[in-house]
């Protein structure tokens, strides 16, 4: 089985009513392919969102000029999370959800029990950030290792000294090795 598809976002009044939203408008389009046989399943989708407005009482979510590329595949011979692979790439001009986020670039790749991420963005008040790392899921914990952290406030950059680890388990959340420096100034 193999087919291509494309679509335009149209009338969302019924969906907005179902979600009890005051307004839901999306202008954009998408396209993709689906392939499936006894050995392999694959879907890829490219989304182009010119504008998205979601309003519910005083909560507003607004997206502008967003492009997203989604790919997912799995081995049909094995029913296991370890045989799945996927990637998501997002680039956008603006996201507003109580805070304005600009120049968004995000790449996510999941393979087996790991999620690799690389993201950058800027905020309306002169803060920009870049993060790179890997999140691992096991039965007893989730762990995020952030190998690259760059936070810049009004062109004053702070970078991580070493890989920072965030561990989520039954005991709570543990943060280790978060050491940021700017020249000879260190925050530990």
C-alpha positions in Angstrom: 0.0 0.0 0.0 1.4 3.4 -1.0 -0.4 6.7 -1.4 0.2 10.5 -1.4 -2.1 13.0 0.3 -2.5 16.8 0.5 -4.9 19.0 2.4 -5.9 22.6 3.2 -6.9 23.7 6.6 -10.5 25.1 6.4 -13.4 25.6 8.7 -12.7 24.8 12.3 -16.0 26.1 13.9 -17.3 22.7 14.8 -13.9 21.6 16.3 -13.8 24.9 18.3 -17.3 24.3 19.6 -16.4 20.7 20.6 -13.2 21.9 22.4 -15.3 24.8 24.0 -13.0 27.3 22.4 -14.1 30.8 21.6 -12.2 30.7 18.3 -10.0 28.3 16.3 -8.7 29.5 12.9 -5.9 27.8 10.9 -4.7 29.0 7.5 -2.2 26.6 5.9 -1.8 23.3 4.1 0.0 20.0 4.2 1.1 17.1 2.1 2.7 13.7 2.6 3.0 10.0 1.8 2.1 6.8 3.5 3.8 3.5 2.7 3.0 0.1 4.3 3.9 -3.5 3.5 4.6 -6.6 5.5 8.1 -5.4 6.4 7.8 -1.7 6.9 5.5 1.2 7.7 6.3 4.8 7.0 4.5 8.1 7.0 5.9 11.6 6.3 4.0 14.8 6.4 5.0 18.4 5.6 2.8 21.1 7.3 2.8 24.8 6.4 0.9 27.0 8.8 0.6 30.6 7.7 -1.4 31.5 10.8 -3.1 29.7 13.7 -5.3 31.4 16.3 -6.7 29.4 19.2 -8.7 31.5 21.8 -10.4 30.1 24.9 -11.5 32.8 27.4 -8.4 34.8 28.1 -5.9 32.2 26.8 -4.6 32.8 23.3 -2.2 30.7 21.3 -1.0 32.2 18.0 1.4 30.7 15.5 2.8 32.5 12.4 4.8 31.2 9.5 5.4 27.7 10.9 6.8 24.8 8.8 6.9 21.3 10.3 8.2 18.1 8.8 7.3 14.8 10.4 8.6 11.4 9.6 7.8 8.1 11.3 8.8 4.5 10.4 8.7 1.2 12.1 9.6 -2.4 11.4 6.3 -4.3 10.9 7.9 -7.6 11.8 8.5 -6.7 15.4 6.0 -5.2 18.0 8.5 -3.2 20.0 9.2 0.5 20.8 12.9 -0.3 19.9 12.0 -0.8 16.3 10.5 2.7 15.8 12.2 5.7 14.3 10.9 9.3 13.8 11.9 12.8 13.3 10.2 16.2 13.6 11.7 19.5 12.3 9.9 22.8 13.1 10.8 26.2 12.0 8.7 29.2 12.8 8.6 33.0 12.8 6.4 33.5 15.9 4.6 31.6 18.6 2.6 33.4 21.2 1.1 31.7 24.3 1.3 34.3 27.0 4.9 34.9 26.0 6.2 35.7 22.5 8.7 33.3 21.2 10.5 34.1 17.9 12.8 32.5 15.4 12.0 28.9 16.5 14.1 26.1 15.1 13.7 22.6 16.6 14.8 19.2 15.5 13.7 16.1 17.3 14.8 12.5 16.4 13.6 9.5 18.3 15.1 6.1 17.9 14.5 3.2 20.3 14.2 4.7 23.8 16.0 7.9 23.0 15.0 11.3 21.9 17.7 13.5 20.5 16.9 17.3 20.4 18.4 20.5 19.1 16.5 23.7 19.5 16.9 27.5 19.4 14.6 30.4 19.9 14.5 34.0 21.1 12.1 35.7 23.5 10.6 39.2 23.2 12.7 40.6 26.1 16.2 40.0 24.7 16.7 36.4 25.8 17.8 33.8 23.3 18.6 30.2 23.9 20.1 27.1 22.2 19.8 23.6 23.7 21.1 20.3 22.5 20.9 16.9 24.1 19.3 13.5 24.5 16.3 12.3 26.6 16.3 8.6 27.6 13.3 6.7 28.9 13.6 3.5 30.9 11.1 1.6 33.0 12.3 3.2 36.3 13.4 6.7 35.2 13.6 9.4 32.6 16.9 11.2 32.0 17.7 14.3 30.0 21.4 15.0 29.2 21.9 18.5 27.9 25.3 18.7 26.2 25.0 22.2 24.9 23.3 25.1 26.6 23.6 28.7 25.5 21.5 31.4 27.1 22.1 35.0 26.0 20.5 38.0 27.6 20.9 41.2 25.7 23.9 39.8 23.9 25.6 38.5 27.1 26.1 34.8 26.5 26.2 32.1 29.2 27.3 28.6 28.2 27.4 25.3 30.0 30.7 24.0 31.3 29.8 20.3 31.1 26.9 18.1 30.3 23.9 18.9 32.6 21.7 16.0 33.6 18.1 16.0 34.8 16.9 12.7 36.3 13.2 12.0 36.9 12.5 8.9 39.1 10.4 7.8 42.0 12.5 9.9 44.4 11.7 13.1 42.5 13.8 15.3 40.2 17.6 15.6 40.4 19.6 18.2 38.6 23.4 17.8 38.3 26.3 19.5 36.6 24.5 22.7 35.7 27.5 25.0 35.6 27.1 28.1 33.4 30.0 30.5 32.6 30.6 33.7 30.8 34.3 34.3 30.5 35.8 34.0 34.0 32.3 34.3 35.7 30.8 31.0 36.8 27.3 30.2 38.1 27.2 26.8 39.8 
